[in-house]
Amino acid sequence: MTVKTLIEKNDNDMREEIQARFDAALEDGKDELDVYSEMLETGIDIKMVRKYLGDDAADHMKDFCKEHGLI
């Protein structure tokens, strides 16, 4: 697996990048564990999700990641 590191260019780009990952996962029926694992590997953490997508998305990610040993 190739790991890409994201560089925060601006808020709109990061918001779009994170939202696109969630949208693609839903569209492709991707496993939630895989989605969050890949996000964490590329540097998209709970703090970033909270900043760009809000508390609900971040709280869900945090709970899921804790329950599944990702954090």
Secondary structure, DSSP 8 states (H G I E B T S, - for coil): ----------HHHHHHHHHHHHHHHHHHT--HHHHHHHHHHTT--HHHHHHHH-HHHHHHHHHHHHHTT--
